[in-house]
Amino acid sequence: LSIFDFHTDFESKLNADNRWVKMAKILDWDKLAAVYAKSFSTTMGASSIDARIVIGALIIKHLEKKDDRGTIEIIQENPYMQFFLGFDHFTDKVVFDPSLFVTIRKRLGNEAFDTMNQVIISGALGIDTQDDDNEHNGKPDVKNESLDDMENNDLQTLGKSQKELPNKGKLQLDATVCDANIKYPTDLHLLNDSREKAEELIDKLVSLLKIKPPRTYRRVARANYLNIAKKKRKGRQIIRKAIRKQLGYLNRDIKYIKIMLAENDFSGSLFTSKDKKYWQTIQELYRQQEEMYRTKTNSIAHRIISIHQPFLRPIVRGKDGKKVEFGSKINASLINGFTRINQFDFEAFNESVYMQQQVEDYKKLFGYYPELVQTDDIYMTRANRAYLKEHGIRHTGRPLGRKPKKEKLSRYQKEKQRKEKAERNQIEGKFGQGKAGYNLNKIKAKLESTHESWVASIVFVMNILKAMKDIFSANIKERIFTLFFIFFYQKIYSKQYLKQQIA
């Protein structure tokens, strides 16, 4: 599709220097569509929307920081975006219903987006990608049919050449938390939200069973909650007393619901699947809060911080001003400015456990190990140090043991070490770009699967922008060099011409 083949109802043509036109040229839509097609069934369901439209709409959504409806509206108004999606003419019709975004996010997880990221990285760095069934990990392809015809000496030479691939490149590793867009969770707020949701379930059961509503004291409970919530200064004893009252109100509501369900044989059909999840969450949250109140502690395993998103967990980071974050944790790697999410989890984990796997993922992509691994000291366990030493990989971690009295390093080596340690800040900057520029710290997805897809799609968009920057900055440098060469050549030629005229 050429830009001049795009027809509009306007007199003017599209500008070839527009960012959406440029981005459409650099993306390998066929490979991205192949990744998206793997999530479909070939025998069931209706025909799907074109993969380029779906993937392009996701890119526009996160690049413009729009919600689902806003994304469809801006595509409907913008001919450049429609060209980016593969349309050959302008249309004022909606490309698809905004609710389809939820289905797309459910279908595409971190694994699918990581495969798309590999397509972007491979295209930008000139790497030949291979299918999962034929991964060679840096080894040349050998067909099974030709193995019988090869001599043993040839096989030995082949094995040596496979092992002798030199280490190359730099791998930067770090972890961060992708905060969910929820209000700050406190025990009192959580108990109040659970009580209100339990009262909604009671009202629904009363309406379905047509029975007399039980006495819930919801007005008194609401007033007690507001009396404490509105106070600017809340002492520990005041909060504890308020929590005890809310626990009592919630416990009464839970008992009422259990009695209603027990007295009806058809209780299984009274709650929808969504109501059942809320019912399970409310009971678990009450158990956790009651145990923490009874034992006078502030922590418990698998702590619920939102009844609407019970999969979210508090993750302790220990940073100034933000010791605890609420969301998902990702373990990422940065390669030549491109980011990959290697691990994704809602529970807190120690990122050093996955360092060796991240290095192996680097080798699967490039065919060789990195020459340097740049990480925090948390990654540098004894097992990881031994692994890096075994494969001849340098690292920026501090050496173990007591610091020697006399440094044996030269001035050049010290400066080199300082620069390599400072380069690790690039991955911190990448996290900052995602959070400040593309709301990586305000994930608005409500489901566990869509939360993962939301995070992965933001990283995917950042990799596309990095590829665009590299390609067009290289073109600018080439143009500057060409203009300089022409200017220099004309200057020399004019001097020679003047000399000939004078002579």
Secondary structure, DSSP 8 states (H G I E B T S, - for coil): --GGG-B-SSSS---TTSHHHHHHHHS-HHHHHHHHHTTS-SSSS-----HHHHHHHHHHHHHHT--HHHHHHHHHH-HHHHHHTT-SB---S-SS-TTHHHHHHHH--HHHHHHHHHHHHHHHHT-----GGG--TT-----GGGTTTS-HHHHHHHHHHHHT----SEEEEEEEEEEBS-----HHHHHHHHHHHHHHHHHHHHHHHT-------HHHHHHHHHHHHT-SS--HHHHHHHHHHHHHHHHHHHHHHHHHHHT-TTGGGTS-HHHHHHHHHHHHHHHHHHHHHHHT-S--TT----SSSTT-EEEEEEETTEEEEEEEEEEEEEETTEEEEEEEESS---GGGGHHHHHHHHHHHHSS--SEEE--GGG--HHHHHHHHHTT-EE-S--SSS--SS----HHHHHHHHHHHHHTHHHHHHHHHHHHHH-TT-B---SHHHHHHHHHHHHHHHHHHHHHHHHHHHHHHHHHHHHHHHHHHHHHHHHHHHHHHH-
